[in-house]
Amino acid sequence: MSQKIIKHIHFHLTLQLEESNITLNRNFYDLGTI
């Protein structure tokens, strides 16, 4: 695998992780405000 592909996959995974973290944080915030 070329370095370009590895970087692309890594970027994609990082992006997905950040999105799920934001969703989790929002859920915890909603729980805290109830």
N, CA, C, O and CB atoms as a CASP TS submission, in Angstrom:
PFRMAT TS
TARGET T0000
AUTHOR 0000-0000-0000
METHOD Language model
MODEL 1
PARENT N/A
ATOM      1  N   MET     1       0.841  -1.205   0.000  1.00  0.00           N
ATOM      2  CA  MET     1       0.000   0.000   0.000  1.00  0.00           C
ATOM      3  C   MET     1       0.876   1.255   0.000  1.00  0.00           C
ATOM      4  O   MET     1       1.866   1.347   0.726  1.00  0.00           O
ATOM      5  CB  MET     1      -0.951   0.006   1.230  1.00  0.00           C
ATOM      6  N   SER     2       0.490   2.192  -0.815  1.00  0.00           N
ATOM      7  CA  SER     2       1.272   3.430  -0.883  1.00  0.00           C
ATOM      8  C   SER     2       0.958   4.335   0.294  1.00  0.00           C
ATOM      9  O   SER     2      -0.081   4.203   0.942  1.00  0.00           O
ATOM     10  CB  SER     2       1.001   4.167  -2.198  1.00  0.00           C
ATOM     11  N   GLN     3       1.858   5.243   0.555  1.00  0.00           N
ATOM     12  CA  GLN     3       1.705   6.169   1.684  1.00  0.00           C
ATOM     13  C   GLN     3       0.439   7.007   1.538  1.00  0.00           C
ATOM     14  O   GLN     3      -0.202   7.355   2.530  1.00  0.00           O
ATOM     15  CB  GLN     3       2.934   7.088   1.796  1.00  0.00           C
ATOM     16  N   LYS     4       0.086   7.328   0.298  1.00  0.00           N
ATOM     17  CA  LYS     4      -1.084   8.161   0.030  1.00  0.00           C
ATOM     18  C   LYS     4      -2.357   7.473   0.514  1.00  0.00           C
ATOM     19  O   LYS     4      -3.207   8.095   1.152  1.00  0.00           O
ATOM     20  CB  LYS     4      -1.187   8.478  -1.472  1.00  0.00           C
ATOM     21  N   ILE     5      -2.480   6.178   0.201  1.00  0.00           N
ATOM     22  CA  ILE     5      -3.676   5.424   0.591  1.00  0.00           C
ATOM     23  C   ILE     5      -3.762   5.329   2.107  1.00  0.00           C
ATOM     24  O   ILE     5      -4.833   5.501   2.688  1.00  0.00           O
ATOM     25  CB  ILE     5      -3.665   4.010  -0.036  1.00  0.00           C
ATOM     26  N   ILE     6      -2.626   5.055   2.745  1.00  0.00           N
ATOM     27  CA  ILE     6      -2.601   4.940   4.209  1.00  0.00           C
ATOM     28  C   ILE     6      -3.041   6.248   4.844  1.00  0.00           C
ATOM     29  O   ILE     6      -3.830   6.247   5.789  1.00  0.00           O
ATOM     30  CB  ILE     6      -1.192   4.553   4.708  1.00  0.00           C
ATOM     31  N   LYS     7      -2.534   7.366   4.328  1.00  0.00           N
ATOM     32  CA  LYS     7      -2.916   8.669   4.875  1.00  0.00           C
ATOM     33  C   LYS     7      -4.405   8.917   4.694  1.00  0.00           C
ATOM     34  O   LYS     7      -5.066   9.452   5.584  1.00  0.00           O
ATOM     35  CB  LYS     7      -2.111   9.790   4.209  1.00  0.00           C
ATOM     36  N   HIS     8      -4.931   8.526   3.537  1.00  0.00           N
ATOM     37  CA  HIS     8      -6.352   8.739   3.248  1.00  0.00           C
ATOM     38  C   HIS     8      -7.217   7.945   4.220  1.00  0.00           C
ATOM     39  O   HIS     8      -8.191   8.468   4.762  1.00  0.00           O
ATOM     40  CB  HIS     8      -6.677   8.338   1.793  1.00  0.00           C
ATOM     41  N   ILE     9      -6.859   6.680   4.437  1.00  0.00           N
ATOM     42  CA  ILE     9      -7.623   5.829   5.361  1.00  0.00           C
ATOM     43  C   ILE     9      -7.530   6.389   6.775  1.00  0.00           C
ATOM     44  O   ILE     9      -8.530   6.448   7.491  1.00  0.00           O
ATOM     45  CB  ILE     9      -7.104   4.365   5.325  1.00  0.00           C
ATOM     46  N   HIS    10      -6.333   6.797   7.174  1.00  0.00           N
ATOM     47  CA  HIS    10      -6.132   7.344   8.518  1.00  0.00           C
ATOM     48  C   HIS    10      -6.971   8.592   8.723  1.00  0.00           C
ATOM     49  O   HIS    10      -7.582   8.770   9.778  1.00  0.00           O
ATOM     50  CB  HIS    10      -4.651   7.662   8.756  1.00  0.00           C
ATOM     51  N   PHE    11      -7.003   9.458   7.716  1.00  0.00           N
ATOM     52  CA  PHE    11      -7.795  10.689   7.787  1.00  0.00           C
ATOM     53  C   PHE    11      -9.271  10.355   7.926  1.00  0.00           C
ATOM     54  O   PHE    11      -9.984  10.981   8.710  1.00  0.00           O
ATOM     55  CB  PHE    11      -7.560  11.566   6.539  1.00  0.00           C
ATOM     56  N   HIS    12      -9.728   9.367   7.163  1.00  0.00           N
ATOM     57  CA  HIS    12     -11.134   8.973   7.175  1.00  0.00           C
ATOM     58  C   HIS    12     -11.531   8.411   8.536  1.00  0.00           C
ATOM     59  O   HIS    12     -12.590   8.743   9.069  1.00  0.00           O
ATOM     60  CB  HIS    12     -11.408   7.940   6.077  1.00  0.00           C
ATOM     61  N   LEU    13     -10.673   7.558   9.093  1.00  0.00           N
ATOM     62  CA  LEU    13     -10.954   6.966  10.400  1.00  0.00           C
ATOM     63  C   LEU    13     -10.987   8.028  11.485  1.00  0.00           C
ATOM     64  O   LEU    13     -11.856   8.003  12.357  1.00  0.00           O
ATOM     65  CB  LEU    13      -9.913   5.903  10.741  1.00  0.00           C
ATOM     66  N   THR    14     -10.044   8.960  11.434  1.00  0.00           N
ATOM     67  CA  THR    14     -10.000  10.033  12.430  1.00  0.00           C
ATOM     68  C   THR    14     -11.267  10.865  12.364  1.00  0.00           C
ATOM     69  O   THR    14     -11.820  11.254  13.392  1.00  0.00           O
ATOM     70  CB  THR    14      -8.766  10.926  12.218  1.00  0.00           C
ATOM     71  N   LEU    15     -11.722  11.136  11.151  1.00  0.00           N
ATOM     72  CA  LEU    15     -12.929  11.930  10.953  1.00  0.00           C
ATOM     73  C   LEU    15     -14.132  11.217  11.564  1.00  0.00           C
ATOM     74  O   LEU    15     -14.951  11.842  12.238  1.00  0.00           O
ATOM     75  CB  LEU    15     -13.166  12.198   9.452  1.00  0.00           C
ATOM     76  N   GLN    16     -14.239   9.912  11.329  1.00  0.00           N
ATOM     77  CA  GLN    16     -15.365   9.148  11.862  1.00  0.00           C
ATOM     78  C   GLN    16     -15.326   9.098  13.384  1.00  0.00           C
ATOM     79  O   GLN    16     -16.364   9.192  14.039  1.00  0.00           O
ATOM     80  CB  GLN    16     -15.364   7.730  11.293  1.00  0.00           C
ATOM     81  N   LEU    17     -14.132   8.951  13.946  1.00  0.00           N
ATOM     82  CA  LEU    17     -13.982   8.935  15.397  1.00  0.00           C
ATOM     83  C   LEU    17     -14.442  10.248  16.004  1.00  0.00           C
ATOM     84  O   LEU    17     -15.158  10.256  17.006  1.00  0.00           O
ATOM     85  CB  LEU    17     -12.532   8.660  15.783  1.00  0.00           C
ATOM     86  N   GLU    18     -14.036  11.353  15.404  1.00  0.00           N
ATOM     87  CA  GLU    18     -14.424  12.662  15.930  1.00  0.00           C
ATOM     88  C   GLU    18     -15.929  12.846  15.856  1.00  0.00           C
ATOM     89  O   GLU    18     -16.529  13.408  16.772  1.00  0.00           O
ATOM     90  CB  GLU    18     -13.717  13.784  15.163  1.00  0.00           C
ATOM     91  N   GLU    19     -16.547  12.380  14.777  1.00  0.00           N
ATOM     92  CA  GLU    19     -17.994  12.521  14.633  1.00  0.00           C
ATOM     93  C   GLU    19     -18.723  11.712  15.697  1.00  0.00           C
ATOM     94  O   GLU    19     -19.694  12.196  16.278  1.00  0.00           O
ATOM     95  CB  GLU    19     -18.441  12.079  13.234  1.00  0.00           C
ATOM     96  N   SER    20     -18.271  10.487  15.965  1.00  0.00           N
ATOM     97  CA  SER    20     -18.935   9.671  16.978  1.00  0.00           C
ATOM     98  C   SER    20     -18.694  10.238  18.371  1.00  0.00           C
ATOM     99  O   SER    20     -19.561  10.132  19.238  1.00  0.00           O
ATOM    100  CB  SER    20     -18.447   8.220  16.905  1.00  0.00           C
ATOM    101  N   ASN    21     -17.524  10.840  18.598  1.00  0.00           N
ATOM    102  CA  ASN    21     -17.255  11.488  19.883  1.00  0.00           C
ATOM    103  C   ASN    21     -18.189  12.664  20.102  1.00  0.00           C
ATOM    104  O   ASN    21     -18.703  12.855  21.204  1.00  0.00           O
ATOM    105  CB  ASN    21     -15.800  11.954  19.957  1.00  0.00           C
ATOM    106  N   ILE    22     -18.411  13.452  19.058  1.00  0.00           N
ATOM    107  CA  ILE    22     -19.325  14.594  19.159  1.00  0.00           C
ATOM    108  C   ILE    22     -20.729  14.094  19.482  1.00  0.00           C
ATOM    109  O   ILE    22     -21.420  14.676  20.318  1.00  0.00           O
ATOM    110  CB  ILE    22     -19.330  15.422  17.840  1.00  0.00           C
ATOM    111  N   THR    23     -21.149  13.025  18.827  1.00  0.00           N
ATOM    112  CA  THR    23     -22.478  12.461  19.077  1.00  0.00           C
ATOM    113  C   THR    23     -22.585  11.970  20.514  1.00  0.00           C
ATOM    114  O   THR    23     -23.591  12.210  21.182  1.00  0.00           O
ATOM    115  CB  THR    23     -22.774  11.308  18.098  1.00  0.00           C
ATOM    116  N   LEU    24     -21.546  11.280  20.995  1.00  0.00           N
ATOM    117  CA  LEU    24     -21.537  10.799  22.373  1.00  0.00           C
ATOM    118  C   LEU    24     -21.620  11.954  23.356  1.00  0.00           C
ATOM    119  O   LEU    24     -22.401  11.910  24.307  1.00  0.00           O
ATOM    120  CB  LEU    24     -20.282   9.974  22.642  1.00  0.00           C
ATOM    121  N   ASN    25     -20.824  12.981  23.132  1.00  0.00           N
ATOM    122  CA  ASN    25     -20.825  14.139  24.024  1.00  0.00           C
ATOM    123  C   ASN    25     -22.195  14.791  24.060  1.00  0.00           C
ATOM    124  O   ASN    25     -22.659  15.208  25.120  1.00  0.00           O
ATOM    125  CB  ASN    25     -19.768  15.156  23.588  1.00  0.00           C
ATOM    126  N   ARG    26     -22.844  14.881  22.910  1.00  0.00           N
ATOM    127  CA  ARG    26     -24.164  15.487  22.840  1.00  0.00           C
ATOM    128  C   ARG    26     -25.166  14.644  23.629  1.00  0.00           C
ATOM    129  O   ARG    26     -26.027  15.183  24.325  1.00  0.00           O
ATOM    130  CB  ARG    26     -24.617  15.640  21.371  1.00  0.00           C
ATOM    131  N   ASN    27     -25.049  13.326  23.518  1.00  0.00           N
ATOM    132  CA  ASN    27     -25.952  12.445  24.254  1.00  0.00           C
ATOM    133  C   ASN    27     -25.756  12.590  25.757  1.00  0.00           C
ATOM    134  O   ASN    27     -26.730  12.647  26.508  1.00  0.00           O
ATOM    135  CB  ASN    27     -25.737  10.991  23.836  1.00  0.00           C
ATOM    136  N   PHE    28     -24.511  12.650  26.198  1.00  0.00           N
ATOM    137  CA  PHE    28     -24.233  12.822  27.623  1.00  0.00           C
ATOM    138  C   PHE    28     -24.740  14.174  28.113  1.00  0.00           C
ATOM    139  O   PHE    28     -25.247  14.290  29.229  1.00  0.00           O
ATOM    140  CB  PHE    28     -22.728  12.688  27.898  1.00  0.00           C
ATOM    141  N   TYR    29     -24.602  15.179  27.283  1.00  0.00           N
ATOM    142  CA  TYR    29     -25.078  16.519  27.647  1.00  0.00           C
ATOM    143  C   TYR    29     -26.600  16.504  27.798  1.00  0.00           C
ATOM    144  O   TYR    29     -27.147  17.094  28.730  1.00  0.00           O
ATOM    145  CB  TYR    29     -24.647  17.570  26.579  1.00  0.00           C
ATOM    146  N   ASP    30     -27.277  15.819  26.867  1.00  0.00           N
ATOM    147  CA  ASP    30     -28.738  15.709  26.942  1.00  0.00           C
ATOM    148  C   ASP    30     -29.150  14.981  28.219  1.00  0.00           C
ATOM    149  O   ASP    30     -30.119  15.367  28.872  1.00  0.00           O
ATOM    150  CB  ASP    30     -29.295  14.970  25.700  1.00  0.00           C
ATOM    151  N   LEU    31     -28.415  13.931  28.572  1.00  0.00           N
ATOM    152  CA  LEU    31     -28.721  13.196  29.802  1.00  0.00           C
ATOM    153  C   LEU    31     -28.536  14.090  31.019  1.00  0.00           C
ATOM    154  O   LEU    31     -29.317  14.027  31.968  1.00  0.00           O
ATOM    155  CB  LEU    31     -27.833  11.945  29.923  1.00  0.00           C
ATOM    156  N   GLY    32     -27.505  14.919  30.987  1.00  0.00           N
ATOM    157  CA  GLY    32     -27.202  15.778  32.125  1.00  0.00           C
ATOM    158  C   GLY    32     -28.217  16.886  32.322  1.00  0.00           C
ATOM    159  O   GLY    32     -28.358  17.404  33.430  1.00  0.00           O
ATOM    160  N   THR    33     -28.928  17.260  31.265  1.00  0.00           N
ATOM    161  CA  THR    33     -29.860  18.378  31.378  1.00  0.00           C
ATOM    162  C   THR    33     -31.267  17.918  31.741  1.00  0.00           C
ATOM    163  O   THR    33     -32.150  18.737  31.997  1.00  0.00           O
ATOM    164  CB  THR    33     -29.895  19.158  30.080  1.00  0.00           C
ATOM    165  N   ILE    34     -31.466  16.617  31.760  1.00  0.00           N
ATOM    166  CA  ILE    34     -32.798  16.098  32.102  1.00  0.00           C
ATOM    167  C   ILE    34     -33.037  16.257  33.608  1.00  0.00           C
ATOM    168  O   ILE    34     -34.098  15.883  34.108  1.00  0.00           O
ATOM    169  CB  ILE    34     -32.938  14.595  31.679  1.00  0.00           C
TER
END
